[in-house]
Amino acid sequence: MNYDYPELARTAIDRLLAEESERIDQASDLIAAALLDDGVLQAFGTGHARLVVHEMAGRAGGLMPVNLVRIQDLVFFGDRAPASLLDPTLERDPSLAADVLRLAAPRPGDPWLIASNSGINGSVVELARLVREAGHPVVAVCSLAHSSAVPSRHPSGLRLPDLADVVIDTGAPAGDAALELTDGTRIGALSNLVGVVIVQLLTEGIARRMLAAGVTPPVYRSMNLPDGDQANAARLAAYGTRIRPIEP
């Protein structure tokens, strides 16, 4: 069988490199400057966009000063019941954002990376609004095609791109599924594939900027190597509780 998804993936990544490199550079500049000033990148996503921000946090070869922020924190670090997370539409509720932000406890100047393919759900938009209001810079990873095609679910009518200092467009189509089968069925989501490439490019860009400033980038060593746990513990100690552990 011949598969069409690999060509879609290559085309999407080629478009990203051709059209979004300037925004990736801008985001790398912004985040690197904050990390060099003892900042921590706060990374937030809901739904499947959680996979994008998770790719940047707590992983081998990734930067240490990245704190993963999620709606699940309301259970893991707050007082909500686990069953409260079972509603798949929970990300639409803007009232969650204030508690998520309180639990994240960012320091002034900490930058935020917020990923959402649609950029319209209430919790995403409200969190972006609150952190922007508090003076934090915001980098958004989203699909401009999707975000512009549908109404916002936030009372203000704003979307995530409206609240970001830098917007990196995944190029995913509205609805995300990019491959149409012969009967009209659409499959082949692109947002996470491109999103993961974006955060890996950001990781490289930030690390190279830190090196250029004379600072060795603080990077996780695989915990599945013999010296991984020891090496990571020594580096993480400098951040204390600012970087919360992620689940195994």
N, C-alpha and C positions, 0 to 999 in steps of 0.2 A: 504493500500500500504506500502511496505517496502522501506525505503529510504536508499540509500548507502552513501549519503554525510556525515552523522554524523560519520561514521567509517573512511572515508577519513580524516575528520577534526581531529579526535582523533589520527590517525596515524601520521598526519603531525605535531601535537603539541608534541607528544611523541618523534618524530625524532628531533624536535627543541631542546627539553630539553636534549636529549641524546647526540646530536652532536654539538650544538651551545652554550652550557652553558659557555664554556671558553671564546668565543668571546663576549658574553653578559657581562660577568664579566669584560673583558678588556675595553669594551665600557663604562660600568658603572664607572670604575675607572677613565678613561680619562675625562668623562663629569663631574663627581662629583668633581674632582680636580679643573676643570675650574670654576665651579659654586661656590666652596668654596673660589676661588680667585676673586670673584665679576664678573665672566663671565656670559654670557647668551648663551644658546644653540640656534643656528639658525637651523630651521627645514624646509627642502625644499623637495617638491615632485611635479611631474606633472602627468597628467592623473589620473587614479584611485589611484595611489600611494599618491595623495594628502590626501586621507582618512587616510592613515597610519600616516603621520606627523600631520594631524589635530587632531588625537586622542591624541597626546601628548601635544597639545597646547590649552590653554584657557578653560580647562574643569574641572569640579568638580573632586576632588581627584588627579588632575594633578599638576605638578610642575609649579610655576609661571615664573621662568626665562627661558622661552621657547618662542622664537619669530618665528611665522609662516611666511614663505617666499614662495611666489608663483608667477607664471607668471602673475596672475591677478593684482599683485602689480603695474604693468606697467600702469594699468588704475586707480586703487584705489589711488595710491600714486604718480603716474607719470602723463604724459600728453598724453598717447595713447588713441585713441577712443575706446569705448566699443566694437564696431563691429570688431575691430582687433583681438579680442579673439575668434571669432567664427570659425576660421580655426582649425579643429581637429588635423592637422599635425603641429601646431605651435611649439610644444615641440621639434620638430626635428631641429629647427633653432638655431645654436650655437651663433648667434649674439645677442640674447636676454639676454644672461647671464650677460654681463658686466653691463647692466642697472639694472637688477634685483639685482645684488650685490651692486651697488651704492645706490639703494633705501633702501636696508636692513641695510646698514651702520654698519656692525659689528665692535666691538672693537678688537684690537689685542688680540689674544689668545682665542677669542670666538670659541668654537667647533661647527662643523656642523654635522647634521644628514641629510643624503640625501637618500630618498627612491625612487627606480625605479625597477620594476620587471625585465625589460630587461637590464637596465643599459647601453643602447646603444644610446639613443637619444641625439642629438646635444646640447640642452640646459642643460641637466643634466650633461653630460660629461664636457662641457665647464665651467659650474659653479664649478664643483669639481676641475677642473684644475686651475681655477683662485683663489679659496680660498686656495687650497693647495700651490700654488705659493706664496700667501700672508702670509703663515706660520700658517694657521688655521688647526687644526686636523680635520679629516674627518672620520665619521662612516657611512658606507653604509649598507642599507638594500635592498637586491636584490636576484634574483634567479640566482645562478651560472649556473644551467643547461640551462636556457634561454640565459643568457649573452654569454656563450661560444658556443652556437649553431648558432648564427646569426652574421653577420658583423656589426661593429659599424657604426653609422651614423655621427660620428664626423670626420672631415678631418684628424685628427691625427691617426685614427684607434684605439684609446684608448677606453676602456670601464670604467664604474664607478668603478668596483672592482680594476682596475689598479691604481686608484688615491686615494684609501682609506687607512687610517691607520688601521682600523678594518672593516672587511666585515662579516656581519651576513647574512647567507644564508637562505632564506625562504623555500627552498626545493621545491618550485613550479616547475612543469614541463615546458618545453618550450611551450609557448602558454597559460600557466596558467590553462587551463581547464583540470581537473584531472579525470573526470568521463566520461567514454565512454558508450553511450547507444547502444542498440542492432543494430541500423542501422549505427553505426560508428560516429554519432554526439557526439561531446565532449562538456560537460558543467561542472559546478562545479569549479569555480576559487578558488584558495587557497591563492594567494599572500596577499590579504588584511586581510584575517582571521589570517594568521600566522603573518603578519606584525603588526596587532593590539596587538597580544600577545607579540611580541617582544618589542614594546614600553611600554607596561604595565610592563614587566619584567625590562626594563631599568628604568622606573619610580621608581619601588620598590628598585632596586639595588642602584640607586643614592640617594634616600631618606635615605636608611639604612646607606649608607656611610657618609652622612651628619650628621646623628644622632651620629654615632660612633666618628665623629670629634667634637662633642659637639655643633652642630648647629641644631636648629629646622628647618626642611625642609619647605620652603615657598610653601604652597599648596593652591590651590583654594578651597573655600567652595562653595557649590552649590548656585547659584544665585536664585534658587527656594526655598531656605529656608529663613525664616524671616530675619535672620541677615547676609545673604550671601553677599549682595551688600556692606554693611558697612565693613564687615570683609575683603573682597577682596580689596576694595578701599584703606584701610589703609596699606595693605601689598604691593600693586602695586605701591604706591607712591614712594617707594624707587627706582624703576626702571625707572621712568620717561617715556621718549619716546623710550626707548630701547626695550620695548615690545609693539608692535602695536596691536590695537584692531582688533578682527576678526568680520566678519559679523554675524548678529543674525541668 
